[in-house]
């Protein structure tokens, strides 16, 4: 990788304290650029190549945001990036406004009432219950350790985006499922709640596969963006039951997720 790219990543990591996932996002996006100081024409060509390779507008915008951040830093300007900046930048692409996928009431009942067989099916079933009950992101759910669960007060601590922790409540029904699962799994307080046989954290792709299989076993067709559909479903049902948008936002379910 080019020296300027590496310097940008080092400053983001050590001066701005961004997460390793954010560094990886920057790294993958900067690899799309032809040089350290691309011209406006080269930036446009970068977007064209992304589109020619079949990347959707949403995926392009993810890379564009990282590239624009680098271009502003590379210009040496100290002020916040805005209309007054003269450095080359890419305008984000218009994204299609699609209806966010959710599970129906009937589908939720099927998923909740599932009778899993074996510890791996029980683990997948518990993950589905956890996502529906807390509205957590899949990354947050897979990052939960046993010590993060307060069984007495029905609270769980989640590590969200930007290394921001938040505490969210859960139901009596989920507490019962969590308690039985922890008892059966013999997890120590430091073990991930959703762990492999060797008590190591599970991967997102593996759980996406297992969740889809779990849905199909219950006669539920997995919606588009299956894992995030649990989060949308939580938000919609929260508002339907009289919850306020303010408290929903405090739970880190943004308006865009509803």
C-alpha positions as CSV (number, residue, x, y, z in Angstrom):
1,X,0.0,0.0,0.0
2,X,1.1,3.6,-0.8
3,X,2.9,5.5,2.0
4,X,0.3,8.2,2.2
5,X,-2.4,5.6,2.6
6,X,-0.5,3.9,5.4
7,X,0.0,7.3,7.1
8,X,-3.7,8.0,6.9
9,X,-4.6,4.7,8.4
10,X,-2.0,5.1,11.2
11,X,-3.5,8.5,12.1
12,X,-7.0,7.2,12.1
13,X,-6.0,4.3,14.3
14,X,-3.8,6.1,16.8
15,X,-5.2,9.7,16.8
16,X,-8.9,9.0,16.2
17,X,-8.9,5.6,17.9
18,X,-11.1,4.0,15.3
19,X,-11.8,0.3,15.5
20,X,-10.0,-2.5,13.5
21,X,-13.2,-3.0,11.4
22,X,-13.1,0.7,10.4
23,X,-9.4,0.4,9.5
24,X,-10.2,-2.6,7.3
25,X,-13.0,-0.6,5.6
26,X,-10.6,2.3,4.9
27,X,-7.9,-0.1,3.6
28,X,-10.3,-2.0,1.2
29,X,-11.7,1.3,-0.1
30,X,-8.3,3.0,-0.7
31,X,-7.1,0.0,-2.6
32,X,-9.6,1.0,-5.3
33,X,-7.6,4.3,-6.0
34,X,-5.0,4.3,-8.8
35,X,-2.6,6.6,-6.8
36,X,-2.1,8.6,-3.6
37,X,-3.4,11.9,-5.1
38,X,-6.0,11.0,-7.7
39,X,-7.5,13.7,-9.9
40,X,-11.2,14.3,-10.2
41,X,-11.3,12.3,-13.5
42,X,-9.5,9.4,-11.8
43,X,-12.0,9.4,-9.0
44,X,-14.9,9.3,-11.5
45,X,-13.2,6.4,-13.3
46,X,-12.9,4.6,-10.0
47,X,-16.6,4.7,-9.5
48,X,-17.3,3.6,-13.1
49,X,-15.0,0.6,-12.6
50,X,-16.9,-0.3,-9.4
51,X,-20.2,-0.2,-11.3
52,X,-18.8,-2.2,-14.2
53,X,-17.8,-4.9,-11.7
54,X,-21.4,-5.2,-10.6
55,X,-21.2,-3.3,-7.3
56,X,-24.5,-1.8,-6.3
57,X,-25.0,1.9,-5.5
58,X,-25.1,1.2,-1.8
59,X,-21.8,-0.7,-1.9
60,X,-20.2,2.1,-4.0
61,X,-21.3,4.7,-1.5
62,X,-19.7,2.8,1.3
63,X,-16.3,3.0,-0.5
64,X,-17.0,6.6,-1.6
65,X,-17.4,7.8,2.0
66,X,-14.0,6.3,2.9
67,X,-12.3,7.7,-0.2
68,X,-13.7,11.2,0.4
69,X,-12.5,11.1,4.0
70,X,-9.0,10.3,2.7
71,X,-9.1,13.0,0.1
72,X,-10.0,15.6,2.7
73,X,-7.1,14.5,4.9
74,X,-4.7,14.4,2.0
75,X,-5.5,18.0,1.1
76,X,-4.1,19.1,4.4
77,X,-7.2,21.1,5.4
78,X,-7.9,21.2,9.1
79,X,-11.5,22.3,9.0
80,X,-14.4,20.0,8.6
81,X,-15.1,18.8,5.1
82,X,-17.9,20.9,3.4
83,X,-18.9,23.0,0.4
84,X,-15.9,25.2,0.9
85,X,-13.4,22.4,0.3
86,X,-11.6,22.5,-3.1
87,X,-10.0,19.1,-3.1
88,X,-11.4,16.4,-5.5
89,X,-14.2,14.4,-4.1
90,X,-16.9,12.0,-5.3
91,X,-20.6,12.6,-5.1
92,X,-22.5,9.7,-3.6
93,X,-24.7,7.8,-5.9
94,X,-28.5,7.9,-5.6
95,X,-29.7,4.7,-3.8
96,X,-33.1,3.1,-4.5
97,X,-35.6,3.5,-1.6
98,X,-36.7,0.0,-0.9
99,X,-39.1,-1.3,1.7
100,X,-37.1,-2.7,4.6
101,X,-37.7,-6.5,5.2
102,X,-39.4,-7.7,8.4
103,X,-40.9,-10.9,9.7
104,X,-44.7,-11.1,9.9
105,X,-46.5,-11.9,13.2
106,X,-47.1,-15.5,12.0
107,X,-43.5,-15.9,11.1
108,X,-42.4,-14.6,14.5
109,X,-44.7,-17.1,16.3
110,X,-43.2,-19.9,14.3
111,X,-39.6,-18.9,15.0
112,X,-40.4,-18.5,18.8
113,X,-42.3,-21.7,19.1
114,X,-39.5,-23.8,17.4
115,X,-38.4,-27.0,19.0
116,X,-34.7,-27.3,18.2
117,X,-32.9,-30.6,18.5
118,X,-29.3,-30.7,19.6
119,X,-27.1,-28.0,21.1
120,X,-26.3,-26.3,17.8
121,X,-29.9,-25.9,16.8
122,X,-30.7,-24.6,20.3
123,X,-27.8,-22.1,19.9
124,X,-29.3,-20.9,16.6
125,X,-32.8,-20.7,18.1
126,X,-31.5,-18.7,21.0
127,X,-29.8,-16.3,18.7
128,X,-33.0,-15.7,16.8
129,X,-34.8,-15.1,20.1
130,X,-32.1,-12.7,21.2
131,X,-32.2,-10.6,18.0
132,X,-36.0,-10.4,18.1
133,X,-36.1,-9.5,21.8
134,X,-33.3,-6.9,22.0
135,X,-33.1,-5.4,18.5
136,X,-29.3,-5.9,18.6
137,X,-27.1,-6.0,15.5
138,X,-25.7,-9.4,14.7
139,X,-22.2,-8.1,15.5
140,X,-23.4,-7.0,18.9
141,X,-25.1,-10.3,19.6
142,X,-22.1,-12.3,18.7
143,X,-19.9,-10.1,20.8
144,X,-21.9,-10.6,24.0
145,X,-20.1,-12.5,26.8
146,X,-21.8,-14.3,29.6
147,X,-20.7,-11.7,32.1
148,X,-22.5,-9.0,30.1
149,X,-25.9,-10.5,31.0
150,X,-27.6,-9.2,34.2
151,X,-30.1,-11.9,34.9
152,X,-31.5,-10.2,38.0
153,X,-32.3,-6.9,36.3
154,X,-33.0,-8.3,32.9
155,X,-30.3,-6.2,31.2
156,X,-27.6,-7.0,28.7
157,X,-24.6,-4.8,27.8
158,X,-23.9,-4.5,24.1
159,X,-20.7,-3.2,22.4
160,X,-22.1,-1.1,19.5
161,X,-20.5,0.7,16.6
162,X,-17.8,3.1,17.3
163,X,-16.9,1.2,20.5
164,X,-20.0,2.7,22.2
165,X,-21.5,0.5,24.9
166,X,-25.2,0.5,25.7
167,X,-27.5,-1.4,28.1
168,X,-30.7,-2.8,26.8
169,X,-33.5,-4.7,28.5
170,X,-34.8,-8.1,27.7
171,X,-37.9,-10.1,28.5
172,X,-38.6,-12.7,31.2
173,X,-39.1,-15.3,28.4
174,X,-35.6,-14.6,27.0
175,X,-34.1,-14.7,30.5
176,X,-35.4,-18.2,30.9
177,X,-34.0,-19.3,27.5
178,X,-30.6,-17.6,28.3
179,X,-30.4,-19.2,31.7
180,X,-31.1,-22.7,30.5
181,X,-28.7,-22.3,27.6
182,X,-25.8,-21.1,29.8
183,X,-26.5,-23.9,32.2
184,X,-26.4,-26.5,29.5
185,X,-23.4,-25.0,27.7
186,X,-21.3,-24.7,30.9
187,X,-19.9,-21.3,29.8
188,X,-17.6,-19.4,32.0
189,X,-18.3,-15.6,32.5
190,X,-15.6,-14.7,30.0
191,X,-16.8,-17.0,27.3
192,X,-18.9,-15.6,24.4
193,X,-22.6,-16.3,24.8
194,X,-22.8,-17.7,21.3
195,X,-19.6,-19.7,21.1
196,X,-18.1,-22.5,19.1
197,X,-17.4,-25.9,20.6
198,X,-14.0,-24.5,21.6
199,X,-15.6,-21.5,23.2
200,X,-14.4,-19.1,20.5
201,X,-16.6,-16.4,18.9
202,X,-18.8,-17.4,16.0
203,X,-18.6,-15.7,12.6
204,X,-21.3,-13.7,11.0
205,X,-21.5,-15.8,7.8
206,X,-21.7,-19.0,9.7
207,X,-24.6,-17.7,11.7
208,X,-26.3,-16.3,8.7
209,X,-26.2,-19.8,7.2
210,X,-27.6,-21.4,10.4
211,X,-30.3,-18.8,10.8
212,X,-31.5,-19.3,7.2
213,X,-31.6,-23.1,7.8
214,X,-33.5,-22.5,11.1
215,X,-36.1,-20.3,9.3
216,X,-36.6,-22.9,6.6
217,X,-37.1,-25.7,9.2
218,X,-40.0,-23.6,10.6
219,X,-41.5,-23.0,7.2
220,X,-40.4,-19.4,7.1
221,X,-38.9,-18.0,3.9
222,X,-35.8,-16.0,5.0
223,X,-36.3,-12.4,3.9
224,X,-33.7,-10.3,2.1
225,X,-30.9,-9.2,4.5
226,X,-32.1,-11.9,6.9
227,X,-30.1,-11.0,10.0
228,X,-30.9,-7.3,9.8
229,X,-34.6,-8.2,9.3
230,X,-34.7,-9.2,12.9
231,X,-33.6,-5.6,13.9
232,X,-36.2,-4.0,11.6
233,X,-38.9,-6.3,13.0
234,X,-38.0,-5.3,16.6
235,X,-38.2,-1.6,15.7
236,X,-41.6,-1.9,14.0
237,X,-43.1,-4.0,16.8
238,X,-41.7,-1.6,19.4
239,X,-43.5,1.3,17.8
240,X,-46.7,-0.7,17.2
241,X,-46.9,-1.4,20.9
242,X,-46.7,2.2,21.9
243,X,-43.0,2.7,22.3
244,X,-41.6,6.2,21.6
245,X,-39.2,7.1,18.8
246,X,-36.9,8.8,21.4
247,X,-36.5,5.6,23.4
248,X,-36.1,3.6,20.2
249,X,-33.2,5.8,19.2
250,X,-31.7,5.5,22.6
251,X,-31.7,1.7,22.0
252,X,-29.6,2.5,18.9
253,X,-32.3,1.5,16.4
254,X,-32.2,4.5,14.0
255,X,-35.1,5.9,12.1
256,X,-33.6,4.3,8.9
257,X,-34.1,0.9,10.5
258,X,-37.8,1.2,11.0
